[in-house]
Amino acid sequence: MSAKGYIHCYTGTGKGKTTSALGLSLRAAGHKKRVLIIQFMKGNIDYGELKGVELLAPYVTLKQFGRAEFVSKENPENIDIEFAKKGFQYAKSCIVSGDWDIIILDEINVALDFKLIDIEEVLEILRVKPENLEIILTGRDAPPEIINIADLVTEMREVKHYYTSGVMGRKGIEY
């Protein structure tokens, strides 16, 4: 019998939400667990995790649903909404498939905050997920409904960041 799978939420304004989820996927791959990472609002950028995940095959798979351009919270473009909805439809089919031990929905909290996907649809799939499936939702500004349904919530809080002194994102560290 498989162990119970829980719902994690990694949120907050501090650095480390995606990095924590990727660390969990590394650990899971070491135990030959099947991990799917679905990235919302990310695409066409040379993120280090894309190359790193290739090294973890066949245990870890990553799919992106987004584009490189900035998404406006106040006025998202139709293509951004389409990417997010397509990504969520893909996520739903994977959640119910039974093919995965862990599914990471990277930046889904931001997609929810930007109203690119419907919160009720996300809550519904979380309610009916297979008992043994672990699901991780990342991104700042997690809606209260996600925090309430999650079994584990970690808030990354920025105390100090070198970005404030002008250091830009660095290859292999921030992306």
C-alpha positions as CSV (number, residue, x, y, z in Angstrom):
1,M,0.0,0.0,0.0
2,S,1.3,3.5,-0.9
3,A,1.8,6.1,1.6
4,K,-0.6,9.1,1.9
5,G,0.3,12.0,-0.3
6,Y,0.0,15.5,1.0
7,I,-0.6,19.0,-0.5
8,H,2.2,21.4,0.0
9,C,2.1,25.2,-0.6
10,Y,5.4,27.2,-0.8
11,T,4.5,30.9,-0.9
12,G,5.7,34.3,0.3
13,T,7.8,37.1,-1.0
14,G,11.2,35.6,-0.2
15,K,13.4,33.6,-2.6
16,G,13.3,29.9,-2.6
17,K,9.8,28.6,-3.5
18,T,10.7,27.0,-6.8
19,T,14.1,26.0,-5.5
20,S,12.5,24.1,-2.6
21,A,10.2,22.3,-4.9
22,L,13.1,21.4,-7.2
23,G,15.1,20.2,-4.2
24,L,12.2,17.9,-3.3
25,S,12.2,16.5,-6.8
26,L,15.9,15.8,-6.5
27,R,15.3,13.9,-3.3
28,A,12.4,12.0,-4.8
29,A,14.4,11.0,-7.9
30,G,17.0,9.5,-5.5
31,H,14.3,7.2,-4.3
32,K,13.1,6.5,-7.9
33,K,9.8,8.4,-7.5
34,R,8.2,9.7,-10.6
35,V,8.0,13.5,-10.5
36,L,6.2,15.9,-12.9
37,I,7.0,19.6,-12.7
38,I,4.5,21.9,-14.5
39,Q,5.7,25.5,-14.7
40,F,3.0,28.2,-15.2
41,M,4.0,31.6,-16.6
42,K,7.5,30.4,-17.5
43,G,8.8,29.6,-21.0
44,N,11.5,30.2,-23.5
45,I,14.1,31.2,-21.0
46,D,17.2,29.3,-20.3
47,Y,16.3,28.2,-16.8
48,G,18.9,26.0,-15.2
49,E,16.3,23.6,-14.0
50,L,15.5,22.6,-17.6
51,K,19.0,21.2,-18.0
52,G,19.1,19.8,-14.5
53,V,15.9,17.9,-14.9
54,E,17.3,16.2,-18.0
55,L,20.0,14.7,-15.7
56,L,17.3,13.3,-13.5
57,A,15.5,11.5,-16.3
58,P,13.6,9.2,-16.4
59,Y,12.3,10.1,-12.9
60,V,11.7,13.8,-13.3
61,T,9.9,15.5,-16.2
62,L,9.3,19.2,-16.6
63,K,6.7,20.9,-18.8
64,Q,6.4,24.7,-19.3
65,F,3.2,26.6,-20.0
66,G,4.1,30.2,-20.6
67,R,6.3,32.6,-22.5
68,A,9.4,34.6,-21.7
69,E,7.5,38.0,-21.6
70,F,6.3,39.6,-18.4
71,V,2.6,39.0,-17.5
72,S,0.6,42.0,-16.4
73,K,-1.5,41.3,-13.4
74,E,-3.9,44.1,-14.2
75,N,-4.2,43.3,-17.9
76,P,-2.9,39.8,-18.9
77,E,-2.8,39.1,-22.6
78,N,-5.0,36.4,-24.0
79,I,-2.0,34.2,-24.8
80,D,-1.0,34.2,-21.1
81,I,-4.5,33.1,-20.1
82,E,-4.5,30.4,-22.9
83,F,-1.1,29.1,-21.7
84,A,-2.2,28.9,-18.1
85,K,-5.5,27.2,-19.0
86,K,-3.7,24.7,-21.2
87,G,-1.2,24.0,-18.4
88,F,-3.9,23.5,-15.9
89,Q,-5.8,21.1,-18.2
90,Y,-2.6,19.2,-18.6
91,A,-2.1,19.2,-14.9
92,K,-5.6,17.9,-14.2
93,S,-5.2,15.0,-16.6
94,C,-1.8,14.1,-15.0
95,I,-3.2,14.3,-11.5
96,V,-5.9,11.8,-12.1
97,S,-3.7,9.6,-14.3
98,G,-2.0,7.7,-11.5
99,D,1.3,8.0,-13.5
100,W,3.1,10.2,-11.0
101,D,4.2,10.1,-7.4
102,I,4.7,13.8,-7.1
103,I,3.3,16.7,-9.1
104,I,4.8,20.2,-8.7
105,L,2.6,23.1,-9.9
106,D,5.2,25.8,-10.1
107,E,4.0,29.4,-10.0
108,I,0.4,28.3,-9.9
109,N,-0.3,30.6,-7.0
110,V,0.8,33.5,-9.2
111,A,-1.4,32.3,-12.0
112,L,-4.3,32.2,-9.5
113,D,-3.5,35.6,-8.2
114,F,-3.4,37.0,-11.7
115,K,-6.8,35.3,-12.4
116,L,-5.4,33.3,-15.3
117,I,-7.1,30.1,-14.0
118,D,-10.1,29.6,-11.8
119,I,-9.5,28.9,-8.1
120,E,-12.6,26.6,-7.8
121,E,-11.2,24.3,-10.6
122,V,-7.9,24.1,-8.7
123,L,-9.6,23.3,-5.4
124,E,-11.8,20.7,-7.0
125,I,-8.9,18.8,-8.5
126,L,-7.0,19.0,-5.2
127,R,-10.1,17.5,-3.4
128,V,-10.2,14.5,-5.7
129,K,-6.5,13.8,-6.2
130,P,-5.4,10.2,-5.7
131,E,-4.8,9.4,-2.1
132,N,-1.1,8.6,-2.6
133,L,-0.2,11.6,-4.8
134,E,1.9,14.4,-3.4
135,I,1.2,17.8,-4.9
136,I,3.3,21.0,-4.4
137,L,1.9,24.4,-5.3
138,T,4.5,27.3,-5.5
139,G,4.4,31.0,-6.0
140,R,3.9,34.2,-4.0
141,D,0.5,35.4,-3.0
142,A,-1.1,32.0,-2.4
143,P,-4.9,32.5,-2.1
144,P,-6.4,31.8,1.3
145,E,-8.3,28.8,-0.1
146,I,-5.1,27.1,-1.2
147,I,-3.5,27.8,2.2
148,N,-6.6,26.2,3.9
149,I,-6.7,23.1,1.7
150,A,-2.9,22.5,2.0
151,D,-1.5,20.1,4.6
152,L,1.8,21.9,4.7
153,V,2.3,25.6,4.1
154,T,5.7,27.3,4.1
155,E,6.0,31.0,3.7
156,M,9.4,32.3,2.4
157,R,9.9,35.7,3.9
158,E,12.5,38.0,2.6
159,V,14.7,39.3,5.5
160,K,17.6,40.5,3.3
161,H,18.3,40.1,-0.5
162,Y,21.3,41.2,-2.5
163,Y,18.9,42.3,-5.2
164,T,18.2,45.4,-3.2
165,S,21.8,46.4,-3.6
166,G,21.6,46.1,-7.4
167,V,22.7,42.4,-7.9
168,M,20.6,41.1,-10.8
169,G,19.5,37.4,-11.3
170,R,22.5,35.1,-11.7
171,K,22.7,32.1,-14.0
172,G,22.7,28.9,-11.9
173,I,21.5,30.7,-8.8
174,E,18.3,32.6,-9.6
175,Y,17.5,30.9,-12.9
